[in-house]
Amino acid sequence: MLRFLLRALGLAALAGAFAAAVMDGARSIANGAVALSPTGTALARLSPAKFAAFSSRFHTLSRRGLDDFDLRIAGVDLLLEPLA
């Protein structure tokens, strides 16, 4: 059962990466220059409501006194990385 779950998650991640590569590729061809969208931008386009809730949760944590290093560990810096 665990093997199936991990394979399903891997397949979903691969499908998402492929879709992001196609979108970035189309944007790059249209602009005539390489255009990579950050992970946060892609997630915000995919599900604006969930991304807003995610962002507000981390802003709440930062107001409670967590420093930038703690938020980077939590994954906020991953949202700035190119998706594909």
DAHU-V997181 format. One record per residue. N is the residue number from 1. SS is DSSP state (@ for helix, = for strand, . for the rest). OMEGA is omega in whole degrees, 0 to 359 (999 if undefined). Layout:
BEGIN
<<N | SS | OMEGA> <N | SS | OMEGA>>
END
This chain:
BEGIN
<<1 | . | 180> <2 | @ | 179> <3 | @ | 178> <4 | @ | 181> <5 | @ | 179> <6 | @ | 178> <7 | @ | 178> <8 | @ | 177> <9 | @ | 178> <10 | @ | 178> <11 | @ | 178> <12 | @ | 178> <13 | @ | 179> <14 | @ | 178> <15 | @ | 178> <16 | @ | 179> <17 | @ | 179> <18 | @ | 178> <19 | @ | 179> <20 | @ | 179> <21 | @ | 178> <22 | @ | 179> <23 | @ | 179> <24 | @ | 178> <25 | @ | 179> <26 | @ | 179> <27 | @ | 179> <28 | @ | 179> <29 | @ | 181> <30 | @ | 182> <31 | @ | 183> <32 | . | 178> <33 | . | 181> <34 | . | 179> <35 | . | 178> <36 | . | 179> <37 | . | 177> <38 | = | 181> <39 | @ | 180> <40 | @ | 179> <41 | @ | 180> <42 | @ | 178> <43 | @ | 178> <44 | @ | 177> <45 | @ | 183> <46 | @ | 182> <47 | . | 184> <48 | @ | 183> <49 | @ | 180> <50 | @ | 179> <51 | @ | 177> <52 | @ | 178> <53 | @ | 178> <54 | @ | 181> <55 | @ | 181> <56 | @ | 178> <57 | @ | 180> <58 | @ | 174> <59 | @ | 175> <60 | @ | 179> <61 | @ | 181> <62 | @ | 177> <63 | @ | 179> <64 | . | 175> <65 | . | 175> <66 | . | 181> <67 | . | 183> <68 | @ | 181> <69 | @ | 179> <70 | @ | 180> <71 | @ | 176> <72 | @ | 177> <73 | @ | 181> <74 | @ | 174> <75 | . | 182> <76 | . | 179> <77 | @ | 177> <78 | @ | 179> <79 | @ | 181> <80 | @ | 181> <81 | . | 175> <82 | = | 185> <83 | . | 183> <84 | . | 999>>
END
